[in-house]
Amino acid sequence: MNYKDYIVSDHRVLLGKPVIKGTRLSVEMILRKLGEGATTADLIAMYPHLDKESIQAVLQYS
């Protein structure tokens, strides 16, 4: 897996913070949620447009 397929940084979206492609969900926010104890299943339930691969890409990116 190449995280670049899932994570982009564009100055027009969240001031250039890395986000999951096609969303405004930042890598920072996903990592914070995981650090607070959220599981992959929790994140997918909270944000149905996420998938397991996107979350794995965030972890690989970090």
PQR file of N, CA, C, O and H, with PARSE charges and radii, in Angstrom:
ATOM      1  N   MET A   1       0.836  -1.177   0.000 -0.4000 1.5000
ATOM      2  CA  MET A   1       0.000   0.000   0.000 -0.0000 2.0000
ATOM      3  C   MET A   1       0.885   1.245   0.000  0.5500 1.7000
ATOM      4  O   MET A   1       1.886   1.320   0.712 -0.5500 1.4000
ATOM      5  N   ASN A   2       0.494   2.198  -0.802 -0.4000 1.5000
ATOM      6  CA  ASN A   2       1.178   3.480  -0.833 -0.0000 2.0000
ATOM      7  C   ASN A   2       0.242   4.533  -0.237  0.5500 1.7000
ATOM      8  O   ASN A   2      -0.831   4.792  -0.781 -0.5500 1.4000
ATOM      9  H   ASN A   2      -0.320   2.137  -1.381  0.4000 1.0000
ATOM     10  N   TYR A   3       0.646   5.130   0.866 -0.4000 1.5000
ATOM     11  CA  TYR A   3      -0.229   6.101   1.527 -0.0000 2.0000
ATOM     12  C   TYR A   3      -0.577   7.278   0.624  0.5500 1.7000
ATOM     13  O   TYR A   3      -1.600   7.929   0.836 -0.5500 1.4000
ATOM     14  H   TYR A   3       1.518   4.919   1.307  0.4000 1.0000
ATOM     15  N   LYS A   4       0.243   7.561  -0.366 -0.4000 1.5000
ATOM     16  CA  LYS A   4      -0.019   8.689  -1.264 -0.0000 2.0000
ATOM     17  C   LYS A   4      -1.280   8.475  -2.104  0.5500 1.7000
ATOM     18  O   LYS A   4      -1.816   9.427  -2.671 -0.5500 1.4000
ATOM     19  H   LYS A   4       1.074   7.032  -0.537  0.4000 1.0000
ATOM     20  N   ASP A   5      -1.750   7.242  -2.183 -0.4000 1.5000
ATOM     21  CA  ASP A   5      -3.002   6.962  -2.882 -0.0000 2.0000
ATOM     22  C   ASP A   5      -4.214   7.383  -2.058  0.5500 1.7000
ATOM     23  O   ASP A   5      -5.319   7.500  -2.587 -0.5500 1.4000
ATOM     24  H   ASP A   5      -1.315   6.469  -1.721  0.4000 1.0000
ATOM     25  N   TYR A   6      -4.007   7.609  -0.763 -0.4000 1.5000
ATOM     26  CA  TYR A   6      -5.107   7.908   0.150 -0.0000 2.0000
ATOM     27  C   TYR A   6      -5.004   9.269   0.825  0.5500 1.7000
ATOM     28  O   TYR A   6      -6.013   9.803   1.286 -0.5500 1.4000
ATOM     29  H   TYR A   6      -3.109   7.513  -0.332  0.4000 1.0000
ATOM     30  N   ILE A   7      -3.821   9.832   0.891 -0.4000 1.5000
ATOM     31  CA  ILE A   7      -3.611  11.078   1.631 -0.0000 2.0000
ATOM     32  C   ILE A   7      -3.071  12.142   0.692  0.5500 1.7000
ATOM     33  O   ILE A   7      -2.139  11.907  -0.077 -0.5500 1.4000
ATOM     34  H   ILE A   7      -3.002   9.399   0.516  0.4000 1.0000
ATOM     35  N   VAL A   8      -3.681  13.322   0.774 -0.4000 1.5000
ATOM     36  CA  VAL A   8      -3.256  14.442  -0.061 -0.0000 2.0000
ATOM     37  C   VAL A   8      -3.105  15.685   0.809  0.5500 1.7000
ATOM     38  O   VAL A   8      -3.653  15.778   1.908 -0.5500 1.4000
ATOM     39  H   VAL A   8      -4.438  13.513   1.399  0.4000 1.0000
ATOM     40  N   SER A   9      -2.356  16.618   0.284 -0.4000 1.5000
ATOM     41  CA  SER A   9      -2.194  17.915   0.933 -0.0000 2.0000
ATOM     42  C   SER A   9      -2.421  18.980  -0.133  0.5500 1.7000
ATOM     43  O   SER A   9      -1.694  19.047  -1.124 -0.5500 1.4000
ATOM     44  H   SER A   9      -1.911  16.543  -0.608  0.4000 1.0000
ATOM     45  N   ASP A  10      -3.429  19.802   0.081 -0.4000 1.5000
ATOM     46  CA  ASP A  10      -3.808  20.834  -0.875 -0.0000 2.0000
ATOM     47  C   ASP A  10      -4.060  22.117  -0.101  0.5500 1.7000
ATOM     48  O   ASP A  10      -4.842  22.126   0.850 -0.5500 1.4000
ATOM     49  H   ASP A  10      -4.020  19.747   0.886  0.4000 1.0000
ATOM     50  N   HIS A  11      -3.410  23.189  -0.498 -0.4000 1.5000
ATOM     51  CA  HIS A  11      -3.528  24.449   0.240 -0.0000 2.0000
ATOM     52  C   HIS A  11      -4.964  24.975   0.286  0.5500 1.7000
ATOM     53  O   HIS A  11      -5.278  25.841   1.103 -0.5500 1.4000
ATOM     54  H   HIS A  11      -2.775  23.182  -1.270  0.4000 1.0000
ATOM     55  N   ARG A  12      -5.832  24.462  -0.578 -0.4000 1.5000
ATOM     56  CA  ARG A  12      -7.238  24.889  -0.595 -0.0000 2.0000
ATOM     57  C   ARG A  12      -8.112  24.101   0.372  0.5500 1.7000
ATOM     58  O   ARG A  12      -9.277  24.442   0.575 -0.5500 1.4000
ATOM     59  H   ARG A  12      -5.577  23.758  -1.241  0.4000 1.0000
ATOM     60  N   VAL A  13      -7.559  23.051   0.967 -0.4000 1.5000
ATOM     61  CA  VAL A  13      -8.315  22.212   1.901 -0.0000 2.0000
ATOM     62  C   VAL A  13      -7.595  22.210   3.242  0.5500 1.7000
ATOM     63  O   VAL A  13      -6.454  21.759   3.341 -0.5500 1.4000
ATOM     64  H   VAL A  13      -6.613  22.774   0.802  0.4000 1.0000
ATOM     65  N   LEU A  14      -8.258  22.710   4.263 -0.4000 1.5000
ATOM     66  CA  LEU A  14      -7.711  22.759   5.624 -0.0000 2.0000
ATOM     67  C   LEU A  14      -6.309  23.373   5.671  0.5500 1.7000
ATOM     68  O   LEU A  14      -5.434  22.908   6.401 -0.5500 1.4000
ATOM     69  H   LEU A  14      -9.185  23.076   4.183  0.4000 1.0000
ATOM     70  N   LEU A  15      -6.122  24.416   4.882 -0.4000 1.5000
ATOM     71  CA  LEU A  15      -4.851  25.160   4.860 -0.0000 2.0000
ATOM     72  C   LEU A  15      -3.647  24.282   4.536  0.5500 1.7000
ATOM     73  O   LEU A  15      -2.534  24.563   4.981 -0.5500 1.4000
ATOM     74  H   LEU A  15      -6.833  24.794   4.289  0.4000 1.0000
ATOM     75  N   GLY A  16      -3.864  23.233   3.771 -0.4000 1.5000
ATOM     76  CA  GLY A  16      -2.759  22.388   3.334 -0.0000 2.0000
ATOM     77  C   GLY A  16      -2.415  21.248   4.264  0.5500 1.7000
ATOM     78  O   GLY A  16      -1.453  20.521   4.017 -0.5500 1.4000
ATOM     79  H   GLY A  16      -4.768  23.005   3.409  0.4000 1.0000
ATOM     80  N   LYS A  17      -3.183  21.074   5.338 -0.4000 1.5000
ATOM     81  CA  LYS A  17      -2.925  19.929   6.214 -0.0000 2.0000
ATOM     82  C   LYS A  17      -3.190  18.642   5.445  0.5500 1.7000
ATOM     83  O   LYS A  17      -4.074  18.607   4.589 -0.5500 1.4000
ATOM     84  H   LYS A  17      -3.965  21.665   5.539  0.4000 1.0000
ATOM     85  N   PRO A  18      -2.442  17.591   5.735 -0.5600 1.5000
ATOM     86  CA  PRO A  18      -2.710  16.310   5.066  0.2800 2.0000
ATOM     87  C   PRO A  18      -4.091  15.787   5.463  0.5500 1.7000
ATOM     88  O   PRO A  18      -4.439  15.747   6.643 -0.5500 1.4000
ATOM     89  N   VAL A  19      -4.864  15.392   4.462 -0.4000 1.5000
ATOM     90  CA  VAL A  19      -6.217  14.871   4.678 -0.0000 2.0000
ATOM     91  C   VAL A  19      -6.402  13.591   3.890  0.5500 1.7000
ATOM     92  O   VAL A  19      -5.639  13.294   2.970 -0.5500 1.4000
ATOM     93  H   VAL A  19      -4.581  15.425   3.503  0.4000 1.0000
ATOM     94  N   ILE A  20      -7.424  12.838   4.262 -0.4000 1.5000
ATOM     95  CA  ILE A  20      -7.782  11.659   3.494 -0.0000 2.0000
ATOM     96  C   ILE A  20      -8.433  12.142   2.201  0.5500 1.7000
ATOM     97  O   ILE A  20      -9.349  12.964   2.219 -0.5500 1.4000
ATOM     98  H   ILE A  20      -8.043  13.079   5.009  0.4000 1.0000
ATOM     99  N   LYS A  21      -7.954  11.632   1.110 -0.4000 1.5000
ATOM    100  CA  LYS A  21      -8.394  12.065  -0.222 -0.0000 2.0000
ATOM    101  C   LYS A  21      -9.915  12.053  -0.331  0.5500 1.7000
ATOM    102  O   LYS A  21     -10.571  11.081   0.041 -0.5500 1.4000
ATOM    103  H   LYS A  21      -7.209  10.965   1.095  0.4000 1.0000
ATOM    104  N   GLY A  22     -10.463  13.156  -0.851 -0.4000 1.5000
ATOM    105  CA  GLY A  22     -11.893  13.269  -1.054 -0.0000 2.0000
ATOM    106  C   GLY A  22     -12.678  13.668   0.178  0.5500 1.7000
ATOM    107  O   GLY A  22     -13.907  13.714   0.146 -0.5500 1.4000
ATOM    108  H   GLY A  22      -9.930  13.946  -1.154  0.4000 1.0000
ATOM    109  N   THR A  23     -11.966  13.963   1.283 -0.4000 1.5000
ATOM    110  CA  THR A  23     -12.632  14.359   2.521 -0.0000 2.0000
ATOM    111  C   THR A  23     -11.945  15.593   3.096  0.5500 1.7000
ATOM    112  O   THR A  23     -10.958  16.089   2.553 -0.5500 1.4000
ATOM    113  H   THR A  23     -10.967  13.926   1.310  0.4000 1.0000
ATOM    114  N   ARG A  24     -12.487  16.067   4.192 -0.4000 1.5000
ATOM    115  CA  ARG A  24     -11.834  17.112   4.973 -0.0000 2.0000
ATOM    116  C   ARG A  24     -11.392  16.531   6.326  0.5500 1.7000
ATOM    117  O   ARG A  24     -11.247  17.260   7.308 -0.5500 1.4000
ATOM    118  H   ARG A  24     -13.290  15.664   4.633  0.4000 1.0000
ATOM    119  N   LEU A  25     -11.184  15.228   6.359 -0.4000 1.5000
ATOM    120  CA  LEU A  25     -10.732  14.550   7.574 -0.0000 2.0000
ATOM    121  C   LEU A  25      -9.213  14.556   7.595  0.5500 1.7000
ATOM    122  O   LEU A  25      -8.565  13.929   6.757 -0.5500 1.4000
ATOM    123  H   LEU A  25     -11.302  14.636   5.562  0.4000 1.0000
ATOM    124  N   SER A  26      -8.656  15.270   8.560 -0.4000 1.5000
ATOM    125  CA  SER A  26      -7.201  15.404   8.597 -0.0000 2.0000
ATOM    126  C   SER A  26      -6.548  14.168   9.210  0.5500 1.7000
ATOM    127  O   SER A  26      -7.135  13.462  10.029 -0.5500 1.4000
ATOM    128  H   SER A  26      -9.183  15.780   9.240  0.4000 1.0000
ATOM    129  N   VAL A  27      -5.329  13.942   8.783 -0.4000 1.5000
ATOM    130  CA  VAL A  27      -4.510  12.875   9.357 -0.0000 2.0000
ATOM    131  C   VAL A  27      -4.375  13.113  10.858  0.5500 1.7000
ATOM    132  O   VAL A  27      -4.463  12.177  11.654 -0.5500 1.4000
ATOM    133  H   VAL A  27      -4.852  14.516   8.117  0.4000 1.0000
ATOM    134  N   GLU A  28      -4.164  14.353  11.232 -0.4000 1.5000
ATOM    135  CA  GLU A  28      -4.014  14.723  12.637 -0.0000 2.0000
ATOM    136  C   GLU A  28      -5.238  14.298  13.457  0.5500 1.7000
ATOM    137  O   GLU A  28      -5.088  13.734  14.541 -0.5500 1.4000
ATOM    138  H   GLU A  28      -4.092  15.113  10.586  0.4000 1.0000
ATOM    139  N   MET A  29      -6.428  14.562  12.953 -0.4000 1.5000
ATOM    140  CA  MET A  29      -7.648  14.220  13.672 -0.0000 2.0000
ATOM    141  C   MET A  29      -7.813  12.711  13.810  0.5500 1.7000
ATOM    142  O   MET A  29      -8.196  12.225  14.874 -0.5500 1.4000
ATOM    143  H   MET A  29      -6.549  15.019  12.073  0.4000 1.0000
ATOM    144  N   ILE A  30      -7.528  11.970  12.750 -0.4000 1.5000
ATOM    145  CA  ILE A  30      -7.639  10.508  12.808 -0.0000 2.0000
ATOM    146  C   ILE A  30      -6.652   9.959  13.828  0.5500 1.7000
ATOM    147  O   ILE A  30      -7.006   9.085  14.618 -0.5500 1.4000
ATOM    148  H   ILE A  30      -7.217  12.365  11.885  0.4000 1.0000
ATOM    149  N   LEU A  31      -5.425  10.456  13.824 -0.4000 1.5000
ATOM    150  CA  LEU A  31      -4.431   9.993  14.795 -0.0000 2.0000
ATOM    151  C   LEU A  31      -4.840  10.347  16.221  0.5500 1.7000
ATOM    152  O   LEU A  31      -4.629   9.557  17.141 -0.5500 1.4000
ATOM    153  H   LEU A  31      -5.137  11.166  13.182  0.4000 1.0000
ATOM    154  N   ARG A  32      -5.423  11.524  16.409 -0.4000 1.5000
ATOM    155  CA  ARG A  32      -5.870  11.927  17.745 -0.0000 2.0000
ATOM    156  C   ARG A  32      -6.966  10.986  18.236  0.5500 1.7000
ATOM    157  O   ARG A  32      -6.941  10.543  19.384 -0.5500 1.4000
ATOM    158  H   ARG A  32      -5.594  12.165  15.661  0.4000 1.0000
ATOM    159  N   LYS A  33      -7.935  10.680  17.357 -0.4000 1.5000
ATOM    160  CA  LYS A  33      -9.017   9.765  17.731 -0.0000 2.0000
ATOM    161  C   LYS A  33      -8.467   8.384  18.093  0.5500 1.7000
ATOM    162  O   LYS A  33      -8.903   7.772  19.068 -0.5500 1.4000
ATOM    163  H   LYS A  33      -7.955  11.040  16.424  0.4000 1.0000
ATOM    164  N   LEU A  34      -7.511   7.901  17.308 -0.4000 1.5000
ATOM    165  CA  LEU A  34      -6.903   6.609  17.611 -0.0000 2.0000
ATOM    166  C   LEU A  34      -6.166   6.665  18.947  0.5500 1.7000
ATOM    167  O   LEU A  34      -6.227   5.721  19.735 -0.5500 1.4000
ATOM    168  H   LEU A  34      -7.156   8.398  16.516  0.4000 1.0000
ATOM    169  N   GLY A  35      -5.475   7.764  19.199 -0.4000 1.5000
ATOM    170  CA  GLY A  35      -4.764   7.942  20.466 -0.0000 2.0000
ATOM    171  C   GLY A  35      -5.698   8.011  21.659  0.5500 1.7000
ATOM    172  O   GLY A  35      -5.316   7.654  22.773 -0.5500 1.4000
ATOM    173  H   GLY A  35      -5.425   8.531  18.560  0.4000 1.0000
ATOM    174  N   GLU A  36      -6.916   8.465  21.432 -0.4000 1.5000
ATOM    175  CA  GLU A  36      -7.924   8.538  22.494 -0.0000 2.0000
ATOM    176  C   GLU A  36      -8.604   7.197  22.727  0.5500 1.7000
ATOM    177  O   GLU A  36      -9.440   7.066  23.620 -0.5500 1.4000
ATOM    178  H   GLU A  36      -7.227   8.755  20.527  0.4000 1.0000
ATOM    179  N   GLY A  37      -8.244   6.199  21.922 -0.4000 1.5000
ATOM    180  CA  GLY A  37      -8.771   4.857  22.131 -0.0000 2.0000
ATOM    181  C   GLY A  37      -9.773   4.374  21.111  0.5500 1.7000
ATOM    182  O   GLY A  37     -10.277   3.257  21.227 -0.5500 1.4000
ATOM    183  H   GLY A  37      -7.564   6.305  21.196  0.4000 1.0000
ATOM    184  N   ALA A  38     -10.079   5.188  20.111 -0.4000 1.5000
ATOM    185  CA  ALA A  38     -11.010   4.750  19.063 -0.0000 2.0000
ATOM    186  C   ALA A  38     -10.377   3.622  18.258  0.5500 1.7000
ATOM    187  O   ALA A  38      -9.171   3.616  18.011 -0.5500 1.4000
ATOM    188  H   ALA A  38      -9.670   6.095  20.017  0.4000 1.0000
ATOM    189  N   THR A  39     -11.199   2.683  17.860 -0.4000 1.5000
ATOM    190  CA  THR A  39     -10.720   1.588  17.010 -0.0000 2.0000
ATOM    191  C   THR A  39     -11.032   1.918  15.551  0.5500 1.7000
ATOM    192  O   THR A  39     -11.738   2.882  15.255 -0.5500 1.4000
ATOM    193  H   THR A  39     -12.179   2.688  18.061  0.4000 1.0000
ATOM    194  N   THR A  40     -10.501   1.116  14.663 -0.4000 1.5000
ATOM    195  CA  THR A  40     -10.808   1.284  13.244 -0.0000 2.0000
ATOM    196  C   THR A  40     -12.311   1.181  13.020  0.5500 1.7000
ATOM    197  O   THR A  40     -12.886   1.961  12.261 -0.5500 1.4000
ATOM    198  H   THR A  40      -9.927   0.333  14.903  0.4000 1.0000
ATOM    199  N   ALA A  41     -12.938   0.229  13.674 -0.4000 1.5000
ATOM    200  CA  ALA A  41     -14.397   0.060  13.543 -0.0000 2.0000
ATOM    201  C   ALA A  41     -15.140   1.290  14.060  0.5500 1.7000
ATOM    202  O   ALA A  41     -16.136   1.707  13.470 -0.5500 1.4000
ATOM    203  H   ALA A  41     -12.471  -0.405  14.290  0.4000 1.0000
ATOM    204  N   ASP A  42     -14.660   1.870  15.159 -0.4000 1.5000
ATOM    205  CA  ASP A  42     -15.278   3.084  15.695 -0.0000 2.0000
ATOM    206  C   ASP A  42     -15.208   4.219  14.671  0.5500 1.7000
ATOM    207  O   ASP A  42     -16.195   4.916  14.435 -0.5500 1.4000
ATOM    208  H   ASP A  42     -13.850   1.530  15.638  0.4000 1.0000
ATOM    209  N   LEU A  43     -14.042   4.394  14.074 -0.4000 1.5000
ATOM    210  CA  LEU A  43     -13.857   5.470  13.101 -0.0000 2.0000
ATOM    211  C   LEU A  43     -14.742   5.276  11.875  0.5500 1.7000
ATOM    212  O   LEU A  43     -15.315   6.235  11.359 -0.5500 1.4000
ATOM    213  H   LEU A  43     -13.240   3.828  14.265  0.4000 1.0000
ATOM    214  N   ILE A  44     -14.849   4.048  11.416 -0.4000 1.5000
ATOM    215  CA  ILE A  44     -15.692   3.772  10.256 -0.0000 2.0000
ATOM    216  C   ILE A  44     -17.161   4.006  10.605  0.5500 1.7000
ATOM    217  O   ILE A  44     -17.933   4.457   9.759 -0.5500 1.4000
ATOM    218  H   ILE A  44     -14.384   3.268  11.835  0.4000 1.0000
ATOM    219  N   ALA A  45     -17.550   3.704  11.838 -0.4000 1.5000
ATOM    220  CA  ALA A  45     -18.925   3.968  12.269 -0.0000 2.0000
ATOM    221  C   ALA A  45     -19.192   5.472  12.357  0.5500 1.7000
ATOM    222  O   ALA A  45     -20.272   5.939  11.995 -0.5500 1.4000
ATOM    223  H   ALA A  45     -16.923   3.337  12.525  0.4000 1.0000
ATOM    224  N   MET A  46     -18.200   6.227  12.842 -0.4000 1.5000
ATOM    225  CA  MET A  46     -18.357   7.680  12.967 -0.0000 2.0000
ATOM    226  C   MET A  46     -18.327   8.380  11.617  0.5500 1.7000
ATOM    227  O   MET A  46     -19.044   9.355  11.392 -0.5500 1.4000
ATOM    228  H   MET A  46     -17.322   5.848  13.136  0.4000 1.0000
ATOM    229  N   TYR A  47     -17.489   7.870  10.724 -0.4000 1.5000
ATOM    230  CA  TYR A  47     -17.281   8.472   9.406 -0.0000 2.0000
ATOM    231  C   TYR A  47     -17.451   7.380   8.352  0.5500 1.7000
ATOM    232  O   TYR A  47     -16.461   6.803   7.900 -0.5500 1.4000
ATOM    233  H   TYR A  47     -16.907   7.078  10.907  0.4000 1.0000
ATOM    234  N   PRO A  48     -18.689   7.089   7.954 -0.5600 1.5000
ATOM    235  CA  PRO A  48     -18.970   5.954   7.061  0.2800 2.0000
ATOM    236  C   PRO A  48     -18.239   5.988   5.722  0.5500 1.7000
ATOM    237  O   PRO A  48     -18.084   4.945   5.088 -0.5500 1.4000
ATOM    238  N   HIS A  49     -17.787   7.152   5.277 -0.4000 1.5000
ATOM    239  CA  HIS A  49     -17.072   7.217   3.997 -0.0000 2.0000
ATOM    240  C   HIS A  49     -15.608   6.805   4.139  0.5500 1.7000
ATOM    241  O   HIS A  49     -14.893   6.717   3.141 -0.5500 1.4000
ATOM    242  H   HIS A  49     -17.913   8.000   5.792  0.4000 1.0000
ATOM    243  N   LEU A  50     -15.158   6.552   5.362 -0.4000 1.5000
ATOM    244  CA  LEU A  50     -13.802   6.018   5.571 -0.0000 2.0000
ATOM    245  C   LEU A  50     -13.806   4.519   5.318  0.5500 1.7000
ATOM    246  O   LEU A  50     -14.844   3.862   5.402 -0.5500 1.4000
ATOM    247  H   LEU A  50     -15.739   6.623   6.173  0.4000 1.0000
ATOM    248  N   ASP A  51     -12.651   4.001   5.012 -0.4000 1.5000
ATOM    249  CA  ASP A  51     -12.502   2.560   4.934 -0.0000 2.0000
ATOM    250  C   ASP A  51     -11.209   2.166   5.651  0.5500 1.7000
ATOM    251  O   ASP A  51     -10.382   3.007   6.003 -0.5500 1.4000
ATOM    252  H   ASP A  51     -11.808   4.534   4.944  0.4000 1.0000
ATOM    253  N   LYS A  52     -11.074   0.882   5.848 -0.4000 1.5000
ATOM    254  CA  LYS A  52      -9.936   0.355   6.589 -0.0000 2.0000
ATOM    255  C   LYS A  52      -8.606   0.764   5.946  0.5500 1.7000
ATOM    256  O   LYS A  52      -7.639   1.064   6.646 -0.5500 1.4000
ATOM    257  H   LYS A  52     -11.746   0.199   5.563  0.4000 1.0000
ATOM    258  N   GLU A  53      -8.566   0.774   4.629 -0.4000 1.5000
ATOM    259  CA  GLU A  53      -7.341   1.120   3.916 -0.0000 2.0000
ATOM    260  C   GLU A  53      -6.934   2.572   4.166  0.5500 1.7000
ATOM    261  O   GLU A  53      -5.746   2.866   4.299 -0.5500 1.4000
ATOM    262  H   GLU A  53      -9.352   0.531   4.060  0.4000 1.0000
ATOM    263  N   SER A  54      -7.901   3.475   4.230 -0.4000 1.5000
ATOM    264  CA  SER A  54      -7.599   4.881   4.508 -0.0000 2.0000
ATOM    265  C   SER A  54      -6.979   5.044   5.891  0.5500 1.7000
ATOM    266  O   SER A  54      -6.029   5.807   6.067 -0.5500 1.4000
ATOM    267  H   SER A  54      -8.866   3.236   4.122  0.4000 1.0000
ATOM    268  N   ILE A  55      -7.511   4.335   6.854 -0.4000 1.5000
ATOM    269  CA  ILE A  55      -6.978   4.418   8.215 -0.0000 2.0000
ATOM    270  C   ILE A  55      -5.580   3.810   8.265  0.5500 1.7000
ATOM    271  O   ILE A  55      -4.703   4.333   8.954 -0.5500 1.4000
ATOM    272  H   ILE A  55      -8.283   3.715   6.711  0.4000 1.0000
ATOM    273  N   GLN A  56      -5.365   2.726   7.551 -0.4000 1.5000
ATOM    274  CA  GLN A  56      -4.018   2.133   7.483 -0.0000 2.0000
ATOM    275  C   GLN A  56      -3.051   3.089   6.817  0.5500 1.7000
ATOM    276  O   GLN A  56      -1.885   3.159   7.206 -0.5500 1.4000
ATOM    277  H   GLN A  56      -6.077   2.301   6.992  0.4000 1.0000
ATOM    278  N   ALA A  57      -3.512   3.829   5.819 -0.4000 1.5000
ATOM    279  CA  ALA A  57      -2.653   4.810   5.145 -0.0000 2.0000
ATOM    280  C   ALA A  57      -2.255   5.913   6.109  0.5500 1.7000
ATOM    281  O   ALA A  57      -1.117   6.381   6.083 -0.5500 1.4000
ATOM    282  H   ALA A  57      -4.459   3.773   5.502  0.4000 1.0000
ATOM    283  N   VAL A  58      -3.192   6.336   6.966 -0.4000 1.5000
ATOM    284  CA  VAL A  58      -2.870   7.353   7.977 -0.0000 2.0000
ATOM    285  C   VAL A  58      -1.768   6.837   8.895  0.5500 1.7000
ATOM    286  O   VAL A  58      -0.825   7.566   9.203 -0.5500 1.4000
ATOM    287  H   VAL A  58      -4.117   5.956   6.987  0.4000 1.0000
ATOM    288  N   LEU A  59      -1.880   5.596   9.331 -0.4000 1.5000
ATOM    289  CA  LEU A  59      -0.856   5.030  10.211 -0.0000 2.0000
ATOM    290  C   LEU A  59       0.486   4.913   9.482  0.5500 1.7000
ATOM    291  O   LEU A  59       1.536   5.163  10.074 -0.5500 1.4000
ATOM    292  H   LEU A  59      -2.646   5.004   9.081  0.4000 1.0000
ATOM    293  N   GLN A  60       0.455   4.545   8.236 -0.4000 1.5000
ATOM    294  CA  GLN A  60       1.691   4.430   7.463 -0.0000 2.0000
ATOM    295  C   GLN A  60       2.307   5.821   7.274  0.5500 1.7000
ATOM    296  O   GLN A  60       3.525   5.977   7.365 -0.5500 1.4000
ATOM    297  H   GLN A  60      -0.398   4.342   7.755  0.4000 1.0000
ATOM    298  N   TYR A  61       1.479   6.820   7.014 -0.4000 1.5000
ATOM    299  CA  TYR A  61       1.945   8.182   6.831 -0.0000 2.0000
ATOM    300  C   TYR A  61       2.636   8.704   8.088  0.5500 1.7000
ATOM    301  O   TYR A  61       3.651   9.396   8.020 -0.5500 1.4000
ATOM    302  H   TYR A  61       0.490   6.694   6.940  0.4000 1.0000
ATOM    303  N   SER A  62       2.059   8.354   9.230 -0.4000 1.5000
ATOM    304  CA  SER A  62       2.616   8.883  10.487 -0.0000 2.0000
ATOM    305  C   SER A  62       3.929   8.208  10.815  0.5500 1.7000
ATOM    306  O   SER A  62       4.546   8.521  11.833 -0.5500 1.4000
ATOM    307  H   SER A  62       1.234   7.792   9.285  0.4000 1.0000
TER
END
